[in-house]
Amino acid sequence: MKKGIKRLAALIMTMTMVASMTACGGSEKSEGSSGDTVKVGLLHSMTGSMAISEQAVLDAEKLAIQEINESGGVLGKQVEYQEEDGASDPSTFSTKAEKLIDQDGISTVFGCWTSSSRKAVKSIFEDYNALLFYPIQYEGMESSKNIVYTGAAPNQQIVPAIEYLIKQGYTKFFLLGSDYVFPRTANMIISAQVKDAGLEVVGEEYADMSQTDFAAIISKIEEAKPDVIINTLNGTGNVSFFKQMSEKNYTSDKYMTMSFSIAEEEVATIGSDILKGHMVSWNYYQTTDTAENEKFVAAYKKAYGEDRVTSDPAEAAYDAVYLWKAACEKAGSFEVDKVLEAIETGDISYDAPEGTVTIDGGNHHLAKPVRIGQVGEDGLIYEVYATDGPVTPDPYLETYDWAVEAGIKPLE
């Protein structure tokens, strides 16, 4: 009887130690490294309203992994990936993130799109001391030692877009977004910026992520008579809104839009005949003129078909895999703590298709160039403005007096 109790106690102690090591990222299993391979997770929406956008991101990550493996891998190991479907649902993202880390022993994940999905998994990565590479522009007001943000901070997309519109003479802004964290926080930022410029927000409306009928919102736009619509719709909402505007013969000449979540993939789905002339703000376009981008576009089309297009989110996801590789090689390890130490000491850079990007060791965002674009008749986006070089990330907008005075806070 005593021997049985001792065995049970030893078993419980062993299980406790394994759980502790897994949670802290300290075991070999938790690093996803075994033998000649290292495993990473890919967590995106393959179904639901966000699948229209996230498939391109997933494809870009797979392309980067394939290229890295063909060139010898990372630290002598071939990279394997495990896919999970977030199904356009934050709670599903949370469940799948925990599965990848806790059950599958994977410590590095590339994933999410919406801020709701990122916020749903943030505490999981922090609690398990795992690492998330998040590839999408977002509203800022956040930093985490367990997340590397490879998309734009608000001062690298939202703020310069509004600055550009103001310089172009736009004065009456209508704010339209999906009803979740990114659009609401983005519009809080935009409202403060527009007010500081002495201009006017003439309307602010939100649509459910699954909403397909925009008749009521279009009526409010007609009544408000804006000279520009700031669009933060995401997913299939963009398709419905622009097609219903087109049915009323509303073009960019009648209602100009500046969109923050429409890239080449969405243009291909909605139609260049509908979107031509409208503006977008990103850091990269398929037409970006760099030698690295020429190679990226050629490789992407070779892998997925000549009719496929690259985009800013896809490029930022592609960059994320290469930045992880650079951080692991600087650390000489896949262990999360050592990789984080390599990131936080700085100088993790990559000559990306958009230009050289560098991780800021303090806030884990990238220094990136800013580009304002306009949709052409051929469905591609052409740069109409660009910064001279990379812009230092300022996720909390601490360098803008109007933002500090407005007391902009993160939304949950």
C-alpha positions as CSV (number, residue, x, y, z in Angstrom):
1,M,0.0,0.0,0.0
2,K,2.8,2.4,0.9
3,K,4.6,1.6,-2.3
4,G,1.5,2.3,-4.3
5,I,1.1,5.7,-2.6
6,K,4.8,6.5,-3.3
7,R,4.4,5.6,-7.0
8,L,1.3,7.8,-7.2
9,A,3.1,10.7,-5.5
10,A,6.0,10.4,-7.9
11,L,3.7,10.3,-10.9
12,I,1.9,13.4,-9.7
13,M,5.3,15.2,-9.1
14,T,6.5,14.2,-12.6
15,M,3.3,15.4,-14.2
16,T,3.5,18.7,-12.3
17,M,7.1,19.2,-13.4
18,V,6.2,18.5,-17.1
19,A,3.3,20.9,-16.9
20,S,5.5,23.6,-15.4
21,M,8.2,23.1,-18.0
22,T,5.7,23.3,-20.8
23,A,4.0,26.5,-19.4
24,C,7.4,28.2,-19.0
25,G,8.6,27.2,-22.5
26,G,11.5,25.4,-20.9
27,S,11.2,21.8,-22.2
28,E,12.4,20.5,-25.5
29,K,8.8,19.6,-26.4
30,S,7.6,23.1,-25.8
31,E,10.1,24.5,-28.3
32,G,8.7,22.2,-31.0
33,S,12.3,21.0,-31.8
34,S,13.1,17.3,-32.2
35,G,15.8,15.6,-34.2
36,D,16.3,17.3,-37.5
37,T,13.1,19.4,-37.4
38,V,11.5,22.3,-35.6
39,K,7.8,22.8,-35.6
40,V,5.8,26.0,-35.8
41,G,2.1,26.7,-35.7
42,L,0.0,28.6,-38.4
43,L,-3.2,29.9,-36.9
44,H,-5.6,31.6,-39.3
45,S,-9.2,31.6,-40.5
46,M,-9.6,29.1,-43.2
47,T,-13.4,29.3,-42.8
48,G,-15.9,32.1,-42.0
49,S,-16.0,35.7,-42.9
50,M,-12.3,36.3,-42.6
51,A,-11.1,33.4,-44.8
52,I,-11.3,35.8,-47.8
53,S,-8.3,37.7,-46.4
54,E,-6.4,35.2,-44.2
55,Q,-5.8,32.6,-46.9
56,A,-3.2,34.8,-48.6
57,V,-1.4,35.3,-45.3
58,L,-1.3,31.6,-44.7
59,D,0.0,31.0,-48.2
60,A,2.8,33.6,-47.7
61,E,3.9,31.9,-44.4
62,K,4.1,28.5,-46.1
63,L,6.1,30.0,-49.0
64,A,8.6,31.5,-46.6
65,I,9.0,28.2,-44.8
66,Q,9.5,26.4,-48.1
67,E,12.2,28.8,-49.1
68,I,13.9,28.6,-45.8
69,N,13.9,24.8,-45.9
70,E,15.3,24.8,-49.4
71,S,18.2,27.0,-48.3
72,G,19.1,24.8,-45.3
73,G,16.5,25.5,-42.7
74,V,17.0,27.3,-39.4
75,L,20.0,26.3,-37.2
76,G,20.4,23.2,-39.3
77,K,16.8,22.1,-38.8
78,Q,14.0,21.8,-41.3
79,V,10.9,23.8,-40.4
80,E,7.6,21.9,-40.2
81,Y,4.3,23.6,-39.6
82,Q,1.0,22.6,-38.1
83,E,-2.2,24.5,-39.3
84,E,-5.2,25.3,-37.2
85,D,-8.4,27.0,-38.3
86,G,-9.5,30.0,-36.1
87,A,-12.8,29.9,-38.1
88,S,-13.2,33.8,-37.9
89,D,-14.1,33.4,-34.2
90,P,-12.1,34.8,-31.3
91,S,-13.0,32.0,-28.9
92,T,-11.9,29.4,-31.5
93,F,-8.6,31.2,-31.9
94,S,-8.2,31.0,-28.2
95,T,-8.9,27.3,-28.1
96,K,-6.7,26.5,-31.0
97,A,-3.8,28.6,-29.7
98,E,-3.8,26.7,-26.4
99,K,-4.0,23.4,-28.3
100,L,-0.9,24.3,-30.4
101,I,1.1,25.3,-27.3
102,D,-0.1,23.0,-24.6
103,Q,-1.0,19.8,-26.4
104,D,1.2,20.0,-29.5
105,G,4.3,21.4,-27.8
106,I,4.7,24.3,-30.2
107,S,6.2,27.5,-28.8
108,T,6.2,29.8,-31.9
109,V,3.0,30.5,-33.8
110,F,2.3,32.8,-36.8
111,G,-1.3,33.8,-36.8
112,C,-4.4,35.9,-36.3
113,W,-5.8,38.8,-38.3
114,T,-8.5,40.7,-36.4
115,S,-7.6,42.5,-33.2
116,S,-10.4,40.5,-31.5
117,S,-8.6,37.2,-32.3
118,R,-5.2,38.6,-31.2
119,K,-6.6,39.8,-27.9
120,A,-8.3,36.4,-27.4
121,V,-4.9,34.7,-27.6
122,K,-2.6,37.3,-26.0
123,S,-2.9,36.0,-22.4
124,I,-2.4,32.4,-23.6
125,F,1.0,33.3,-25.2
126,E,2.0,35.3,-22.1
127,D,0.9,32.6,-19.6
128,Y,2.7,29.8,-21.5
129,N,5.7,32.0,-22.4
130,A,5.2,31.2,-26.1
131,L,5.8,33.5,-29.1
132,L,3.2,34.9,-31.5
133,F,4.1,36.7,-34.7
134,Y,1.1,38.9,-35.6
135,P,1.2,40.0,-39.3
136,I,-1.5,42.6,-39.6
137,Q,-1.8,46.4,-39.3
138,Y,-3.8,47.3,-36.2
139,E,-5.0,50.0,-33.9
140,G,-2.0,50.0,-31.5
141,M,-2.3,50.8,-27.8
142,E,-0.7,47.4,-27.0
143,S,2.7,45.8,-26.7
144,S,3.6,42.3,-25.3
145,K,6.9,40.6,-24.8
146,N,5.3,37.5,-26.3
147,I,4.1,39.1,-29.5
148,V,6.1,40.5,-32.4
149,Y,3.9,42.8,-34.5
150,T,5.0,42.8,-38.1
151,G,2.1,44.8,-39.5
152,A,1.8,48.6,-39.1
153,A,1.3,50.5,-35.8
154,P,-1.2,53.3,-36.1
155,N,1.5,55.9,-36.8
156,Q,2.6,53.8,-39.8
157,Q,-0.9,53.5,-41.4
158,I,-3.8,55.4,-39.8
159,V,-2.2,58.7,-38.9
160,P,-0.3,59.3,-42.1
161,A,-3.4,58.4,-44.2
162,I,-5.4,61.1,-42.5
163,E,-2.5,63.5,-42.8
164,Y,-2.4,62.8,-46.5
165,L,-6.1,63.4,-46.9
166,I,-6.0,66.6,-45.0
167,K,-3.2,67.9,-47.3
168,Q,-5.3,66.9,-50.3
169,G,-8.1,69.1,-49.1
170,Y,-10.6,66.7,-47.6
171,T,-12.6,68.2,-44.8
172,K,-15.7,66.1,-44.0
173,F,-15.0,62.6,-42.8
174,F,-17.4,59.7,-42.5
175,L,-16.1,56.8,-40.3
176,L,-17.3,53.3,-41.3
177,G,-16.1,50.1,-39.6
178,S,-16.8,46.6,-38.5
179,D,-17.9,46.4,-34.9
180,Y,-14.9,45.2,-33.0
181,V,-11.7,46.5,-31.5
182,F,-9.6,47.7,-34.5
183,P,-12.2,49.9,-36.1
184,R,-13.5,51.5,-32.9
185,T,-10.0,52.3,-31.6
186,A,-8.9,53.5,-35.1
187,N,-11.9,55.8,-35.3
188,M,-11.1,57.1,-31.8
189,I,-7.7,58.0,-33.1
190,I,-9.0,59.5,-36.3
191,S,-11.6,61.6,-34.5
192,A,-9.0,63.2,-32.3
193,Q,-6.7,63.8,-35.3
194,V,-9.5,65.4,-37.4
195,K,-10.6,67.5,-34.5
196,D,-7.1,68.8,-33.9
197,A,-7.0,69.8,-37.6
198,G,-10.2,71.8,-37.1
199,L,-12.1,69.6,-39.5
200,E,-15.3,67.5,-39.1
201,V,-16.4,63.9,-38.6
202,V,-19.9,63.9,-40.1
203,G,-20.8,60.3,-39.3
204,E,-19.7,57.2,-37.5
205,E,-21.3,53.8,-38.2
206,Y,-20.4,50.1,-37.4
207,A,-21.5,46.9,-39.0
208,D,-21.5,43.4,-37.6
209,M,-18.8,41.1,-39.0
210,S,-21.4,39.0,-40.7
211,Q,-23.5,41.9,-42.0
212,T,-24.4,41.9,-45.7
213,D,-27.1,44.6,-45.9
214,F,-25.6,48.1,-46.0
215,A,-28.7,50.0,-47.2
216,A,-29.3,51.8,-43.9
217,I,-25.6,52.8,-43.6
218,I,-25.5,54.0,-47.2
219,S,-28.6,56.2,-46.5
220,K,-26.7,57.8,-43.6
221,I,-23.7,58.4,-45.8
222,E,-26.0,60.1,-48.4
223,E,-27.5,62.2,-45.7
224,A,-24.2,63.2,-44.1
225,K,-22.6,64.2,-47.5
226,P,-19.0,63.5,-46.6
227,D,-16.2,64.1,-49.1
228,V,-14.3,61.0,-47.9
229,I,-15.3,57.8,-46.2
230,I,-12.7,56.2,-43.8
231,N,-13.3,52.5,-44.2
232,T,-12.3,50.0,-41.5
233,L,-14.6,47.2,-42.5
234,N,-13.0,43.8,-42.6
235,G,-13.7,40.5,-44.4
236,T,-16.9,40.0,-46.4
237,G,-18.3,43.2,-45.2
238,N,-16.1,45.1,-47.7
239,V,-17.5,43.0,-50.5
240,S,-21.1,43.8,-49.6
241,F,-20.6,47.5,-48.9
242,F,-18.7,48.3,-52.1
243,K,-21.0,46.2,-54.3
244,Q,-24.1,48.0,-52.9
245,M,-22.4,51.4,-53.4
246,S,-21.7,50.4,-57.0
247,E,-25.3,49.4,-57.5
248,K,-26.2,53.1,-56.8
249,N,-23.4,54.2,-59.2
250,Y,-21.4,55.6,-56.4
251,T,-17.7,55.7,-57.6
252,S,-14.6,57.3,-56.1
253,D,-15.6,60.5,-57.8
254,K,-18.8,60.7,-55.8
255,Y,-17.7,59.1,-52.5
256,M,-13.9,58.7,-52.1
257,T,-12.9,56.1,-49.6
258,M,-9.6,55.5,-47.7
259,S,-9.5,51.9,-46.6
260,F,-7.2,50.2,-44.1
261,S,-8.2,46.6,-44.7
262,I,-8.5,46.4,-48.5
263,A,-5.4,45.1,-50.3
264,E,-4.9,43.4,-53.6
265,E,-6.7,40.2,-52.6
266,E,-9.8,42.1,-51.7
267,V,-9.6,44.1,-54.9
268,A,-9.6,40.9,-56.9
269,T,-12.7,39.7,-55.0
270,I,-14.7,42.9,-55.1
271,G,-13.6,44.0,-58.6
272,S,-11.3,46.7,-59.9
273,D,-14.2,48.1,-61.9
274,I,-15.8,48.9,-58.5
275,L,-12.7,50.0,-56.5
276,K,-10.7,51.9,-59.1
277,G,-9.7,55.3,-57.9
278,H,-10.3,54.5,-54.2
279,M,-7.4,55.0,-51.8
280,V,-5.7,52.6,-49.3
281,S,-3.0,53.0,-46.8
282,W,-0.4,50.2,-46.2
283,N,3.4,49.7,-46.1
284,Y,3.6,47.5,-49.2
285,Y,1.9,46.8,-52.6
286,Q,2.5,44.2,-55.2
287,T,3.8,47.1,-57.4
288,T,6.4,48.2,-54.8
289,D,9.6,48.8,-56.7
290,T,12.4,46.8,-54.9
291,A,14.5,43.9,-56.1
292,E,13.3,41.8,-53.1
293,N,9.7,42.4,-54.1
294,E,10.3,41.3,-57.7
295,K,11.6,38.0,-56.3
296,F,8.8,37.7,-53.8
297,V,6.0,38.3,-56.4
298,A,7.6,35.8,-58.8
299,A,7.9,33.1,-56.1
300,Y,4.4,33.7,-54.9
301,K,2.8,33.4,-58.3
302,K,4.9,30.4,-59.2
303,A,3.7,28.7,-56.0
304,Y,0.0,29.6,-56.1
305,G,-0.8,30.6,-59.7
306,E,-0.2,33.6,-62.0
307,D,-3.7,34.9,-61.2
308,R,-2.8,35.3,-57.5
309,V,-1.8,38.7,-56.1
310,T,0.4,39.6,-53.2
311,S,-0.6,42.1,-50.5
312,D,0.6,44.0,-47.4
313,P,-0.7,41.4,-44.9
314,A,0.8,38.5,-47.0
315,E,4.1,40.3,-47.2
316,A,4.2,41.1,-43.5
317,A,3.4,37.4,-42.8
318,Y,6.2,36.4,-45.1
319,D,8.6,38.8,-43.4
320,A,7.6,37.4,-40.0
321,V,8.9,33.9,-40.8
322,Y,12.2,35.4,-41.9
323,L,12.5,37.6,-38.8
324,W,11.9,34.6,-36.6
325,K,14.7,32.8,-38.4
326,A,17.0,35.8,-37.9
327,A,16.2,36.0,-34.2
328,C,16.7,32.2,-33.7
329,E,20.0,32.4,-35.5
330,K,21.2,35.4,-33.4
331,A,20.1,33.5,-30.3
332,G,21.6,30.2,-31.4
333,S,18.5,28.6,-30.1
334,F,14.8,28.0,-30.5
335,E,14.1,28.6,-26.8
336,V,11.6,31.4,-26.4
337,D,13.5,33.2,-23.6
338,K,16.7,33.2,-25.7
339,V,14.9,34.3,-28.9
340,L,13.2,37.1,-26.9
341,E,16.6,38.2,-25.5
342,A,18.0,38.3,-29.1
343,I,15.0,40.4,-30.2
344,E,15.2,42.8,-27.3
345,T,18.9,43.5,-27.7
346,G,17.9,44.9,-31.1
347,D,19.3,44.7,-34.7
348,I,17.0,42.0,-35.9
349,S,16.4,43.1,-39.5
350,Y,15.3,41.7,-42.8
351,D,15.6,43.0,-46.3
352,A,11.9,42.6,-47.0
353,P,10.0,43.1,-50.2
354,E,8.7,46.4,-48.8
355,G,12.3,47.5,-47.9
356,T,14.5,46.8,-44.8
357,V,12.4,46.2,-41.7
358,T,13.8,46.1,-38.1
359,I,12.2,44.9,-34.9
360,D,12.2,47.6,-32.2
361,G,13.5,45.7,-29.2
362,G,11.5,47.9,-26.8
363,N,8.0,47.4,-28.1
364,H,8.3,44.5,-30.6
365,H,6.9,46.4,-33.5
366,L,8.8,47.0,-36.8
367,A,10.3,50.1,-38.2
368,K,8.5,50.2,-41.7
369,P,8.0,52.6,-44.6
370,V,4.5,54.1,-45.2
371,R,2.8,54.0,-48.6
372,I,-0.5,55.6,-49.6
373,G,-1.9,53.8,-52.7
374,Q,-4.7,54.1,-55.2
375,V,-6.5,51.2,-56.9
376,G,-5.9,51.0,-60.7
377,E,-8.1,49.7,-63.4
378,D,-6.0,46.6,-63.6
379,G,-6.7,45.7,-60.0
380,L,-3.3,46.5,-58.7
381,I,-2.5,49.3,-56.2
382,Y,-0.2,52.1,-57.2
383,E,1.8,54.3,-54.8
384,V,0.8,58.0,-54.7
385,Y,2.8,58.8,-51.6
386,A,5.7,57.2,-49.6
387,T,7.9,58.2,-46.7
388,D,11.6,58.6,-47.5
389,G,12.4,55.5,-45.4
390,P,11.3,53.4,-42.4
391,V,9.1,55.1,-39.8
392,T,9.8,54.3,-36.1
393,P,6.9,52.4,-34.5
394,D,4.9,54.4,-32.0
395,P,2.0,52.1,-31.0
396,Y,0.8,54.3,-28.2
397,L,1.0,57.5,-30.2
398,E,3.1,59.1,-27.5
399,T,4.8,61.4,-29.9
400,Y,1.5,63.1,-31.0
401,D,0.3,65.9,-28.7
402,W,-3.3,65.6,-29.9
403,A,-3.4,61.9,-29.1
404,V,-1.9,62.4,-25.6
405,E,-4.4,65.2,-24.9
406,A,-7.3,63.1,-26.2
407,G,-6.4,60.3,-23.7
408,I,-6.8,57.6,-26.2
409,K,-7.0,54.2,-24.4
410,P,-7.0,50.6,-25.6
411,L,-10.4,49.0,-26.0
412,E,-10.9,45.4,-24.8
